[in-house]
Amino acid sequence: MKNLLLGFLVLSGLFSCARQDGFVIHGKIQGKDSGFVNLLKYVDGRLVTEDSTKIEKGSFELKGKTDLPEFRVVALDTHQPVAQFFAENGTIYIKANMDSLNKTEVKGSKSNVEFSILTGEMLNTTKATGELQQNYMEAQRKGDETAMNRVKADYEAMMQNQKVYFRNFIREHPKSTVSPLVALMQFSQELTAHDVDTLVKFLDPSIQSSIYITELKKTADRLRVTEVGAQAPDFTLSTPEGKPLSLSSLRGKIVLVDFWASWCQPCRRENPNVVAIYNKFRDKGFDIIGVSLDKEKASWVKAIADDNLTWLHVSDLKYWQSEVALKYGIQSIPSSLLLDKDGKIIAKNLSGEALGQKLAELLGK
């Protein structure tokens, strides 16, 4: 459930159009007799307060408005969430528990029934993942590689089964605003712009004004910028020495645009592979421009030296607000794009052996 809540925090550009009618929440919190409670919703990727009230003898009443069912959080004044659910206009009854979000009961919202089915599935997966982690650590302690590989295979199969479950949910609930939110949370990083366009058309006309469909359309627009075959947007950023460097200055070479950061451990683990590939192909017309999402120059420069990254580097030191990362729609790192000699995107997120094979195909062994 914690992961689910964190996942919702990365949504950007969400807004809600109010109308005259709305919803009323009648709530009880076991283990909390007094204090304050807040109703929170997401606006521009941030939690904002929609309503606030006192808790009296464990009970409270909150009000809000929404055109279509939307995700909401009920939290104490200490910011501790005690309920997360789908709200829709009408009367909603919440029975919360101070000890666990998992014990929350919500009635009066059809969408929340659908949402609770999904959260139940995710809780089961979280529990199973914990068990697999324990099994893996035990096998690792014993040095049993066969058991370790078996746990890895079980985990991958479980993740694939969960994806199938979510796809089936969307297929079976085209009129539910929960469906586009599921698509955003589970599939937006692996879909193409065409996939997203097709999904939006599949969802029922009655929910096309949902903030989550609006976000899916924005996702499709971001994906179109970096689709294979598209011209990579040009940019100019400063090198560690403070000199401006433009992507277009590298035309005539096969270029890897590598988004990374010193604080990104998966990036750092992949760096030795990239170093080996760079050394193999650098004299054959291959170059790399590393775009760092660091905030501190000292950490950025130190990581370059420590990992022996001898290629080109640029950054505006704006973390996730990096102008280039925003332009390219980067949602996670490591992330990369391989460009041809004219600056067109020919592949995305190749790493290790796959990147080496592609470069051998383009530049020869």
N, C-alpha and C positions, 0 to 999 in steps of 0.2 A: 504493500500500500504506500509505503514511503517513496518507493521508486516511481509509482504512479503519480503521486503528488509532485515530485520533482520534475517528471516528464511534462506535466501541465505548465510548469513554470517557464519552460523554454519557448512557449507559444508567443508569437509576436503579432501585433497589429489587430488584436481582437477588440470589438466594440459591441455595445448593446443599444438597440433602438427602443426606447421606452414607449409605452402607450398608457392609456388611462387606467385600465384594469391591471391587476397584478396578482401576486401570491402572498399568502400569510402563512408563516411558519409558527406552529405551536410546538414548543420543545421542552424536554426535560433532560437534565444532566445528572446522572447518578454519580454521587461523590462530590458534587459542587452545589452548595446551598445558596451562595451569594457571590457577588462580583459582577463583572460585565461580560457580555458576549457580543461578537461582531459577525455580520454577514458580509462575506468578501466575494468579489468577482474579479475577473481578469480584464484589464483595460491596457492596451499597448504593452502586453507582456508583464504587467505588474498587478499584484493584488491590491485592490482598492476597496474601501469600506462602502458598502451600499446601505447598510443600516446598523444600528448599535442600540443595545438596551441593557437594563439591569436583569440580573438573575435573582429571582425572589423565591425562596424555598425550593430551589432546584428547577424552577420553571422560567420560561422566557417566551417572548413573542417578537418575531422579526418580520419585516415586510420588504418586498422587492417587486420589480417589474421585468418582464421579458416578453418579447414577441414570440419567440420559439424557445423550447426547452434548452437550458444552458447549465453548464457546470457551475456549482457554487461551493463555498467552504464556510462552515461555521467554526469560529475560533474564539478562544478566551482572550481577555485583554493581555495575557502573557504571550499571545501569538500561538498558543498550543491549539492545533486543530482538533476538534472533537467530532466533526462530521464533514464528509465531502460527498456530494450527491448531485443529481440533475434536478433542477428546479423548473417548474412550469406553473403557469397561472392557475390559481385555485387555492385550496387549503392543503397544507402539507404538515404532517405530524412527524416529529423527530424524537427518538429516544436514544440519547447519547450516553456514553460511559467514559468517565475520566481515564480509565485504565487502558482503553484500546479503541482505535478507530474501527477495528474489525467487528466490534460488538454493536455498532450503530444500526438502528432500525429506522427506516424511512417509509412512510405511507402517504398516499395521496398524489403520487406522481408516477404515471405509467412509464415515462422515460427512465425513471430511477430504477424500476424493476429490471429493465433491459441493462442499465448500467451496472446494477448489482450482480447480474449474471457474469458480466465481464470481470468485475473486480474479484468475484469468487474464483474465477478461472486463474486470474493472475496470482491470487493468494496461494492456490494449490501449486502453481508453478514455482512460486518463491519458496514454498516449503520443500518441494522436491529438489530444487536447486541447492538448498542448504544441505540436504541429505547427500546429494552427489558430491558437494564440496568436501564433506566429512569423509566420504569414501575415497575421494581422490587423495586427500591428505594422508589417510591411513595407508593407502597403496604406495604413496610417495615415501612415507616413513620406512616402509618395508623394502623399498627399491623394486617393487613389482610393476614393471613397465607394461606388462600385459593387462593388468587390472587398471592401470592408469589410462591406457588407450581405450579400454572398454567404457570407463566412466566418461571420457571425452565423447565417444560415439553416442552414448546414452544422452548426454547433454545436448549434442547437436540434433539428435532425433527429436528430443523434447521441444526444442526451439522451433523446429520445422512443423511439428504437430500444432504448436500454439499459433503459428502463422496461418495454418490451414483453418484452425478454429475461428480466428478473427476474420479471415476472408469469407468463411461461410456465414458468420454473423452479419457482415455487411450485405452479403447477397440476400439473406433472409429478412433484413430490416431496412429496405430502401427508403421508408418513410420516417425513420428515426434519426434525430439529430445526433444520437450517439454514434451512428455509423461513420459520418465524416470525421468525427473526433478520433475514432479508432484508426481510421486511415492516416490521419495526421501523426498519431503517436507511434503506429506500428510500421507504416510502409512508406512514408514520405521520403525517406533517405534512399530507398531502393527503386522507386518508380521513375519512369521517364515523364516528360511533359505530356506526351500522348497518353500514357497510362492514366495520369491524373485527369486530363480532359475527358477521357472515356468514363472514368469513375464518376465525375461530376454529372455527366449526362445520364448515367445510370440511376443516380439518386432522384427521388421523386420531386416533381415540381413544387410540391407543397413546402419543401424545406430548403429551396434554393436561396432564400434570404438568410439562412443560418450563418452565423459568424464563422463557423467551422468550414463551410463551403467557400466563404470569402477567403479564408486562409488557404484552403486547397488551391484556389485559383491563383493566389499570390505565389504559392509554391511552384505551380506550373510555370508561371512567368519567370521565376528565378532559375528553374531547371532549363528553360529554353536558352538562357544566356550561355550555358556551358554544355549544351548537347554536343555529342560527337558530330562533327561536320560544321559546327558553328565557328565563326571567327572569334578567337579569344579576345576579350576586351583589353585594350591597351591600358597601361598604368605606368606611373612614375613614382618611385619611392626612394628614400635615402638609404645609402649603404651604411655600414658601421662607421665609415670614415666621413659620413655626412655629405657624400656626393650623390646627386640625382642619377637614377638609373631607370631607363624605360624598357619595358618588355619588348617593344618594337625594335629596339637596337640589336636584338638577337636574331632577327630575320636571317634566313639562310642556313640556320642550324635546326636540328631536332632539339626541342627544349622541353624539359620537365619543369613545370611550375609546381613547387612543393610547399604546401602550407603546413607549418609546424610551429613549435615553441619549445623553449628550454624546459618548461614545466610539464610538458606532455611526455609521459613515460613511454607510451606506445611509439611515439615519434622517435624518441631516443633509442629504443630497442631496434627500430628499423634502420637507423642511420648507418650502422656498419654494412648492411646489405647495399644501401645506396652508394656508399663510398666505394665499394668493390665494383659496382656497375659503372660508376662515373670514371674510375681509373681505367676500366677496360675500354670505354667508348669515347672518352674525352677527345682523343686525337682523330676520331672518325667523323667529327661534325656534330657531337652531342654536347649539350650544356645544361646546367641546372640553375634556376633562380629560386632560392629559398625565400619564401615570404613568411616572416615570423609574426606570431600573434603575442609576442612578449609585451610586458609593460615596462620592464627595467632593462636599460641598455647593457648594464654590466652583466646581468644573467645571460642575456642573448649572446654577447660577445664571448663569454666564458664557455658556453655550450658549443659554439662554433669551433673554438680552439680545442676543447676537450674531446670532441667527437671527430676532429680532423676533417671538417667540412670545408674543403678548399674551393668550392664553387662560389657563385655570386650570391649575395645576400642583401635583402632589403627589408625595411619595416618602418611603420609610423608609430610603433610602440603604443598602440591604442587597444591592445587586447582584442576582445571579440568585436569591438567597434572599429577595427581596422577597415579603412575605406575600401581596400582591395578585397578583403574577405566578404564584406557586405555586397560589393559589386558582383562577386562570383557566387554569392549565395552559399558560402561555406557554413555548415552547421556543426561540423565535427572535424577534428584533426587526429591523425594525419590524413590529409586529403591532397590529391595531386591531379594534374592534367598534363597529358603529353601532346605537344604541338608539332605540326609539321614545319617545313622550312618557310611556309607562307604565314604561319601563325594560326593555322586552323587546328581545332581539337580533333585528335585522332584516337585518343583513348583516355579513360579516367580511372584513377585509383589503382593503377598497376603497381605491384610491389614485388620484391624478391625475384624469384625465377621468372614470373610472368613478365615483369618489366625487362629483364635481360633477354628473354626470347623475342619480345616485340622489337627491341633495339637491334638484335641480330638480324631480324627480318628486314628492318629498314636500312641498316648501315653495314650489314655483313658481319660475319664472325671474326 
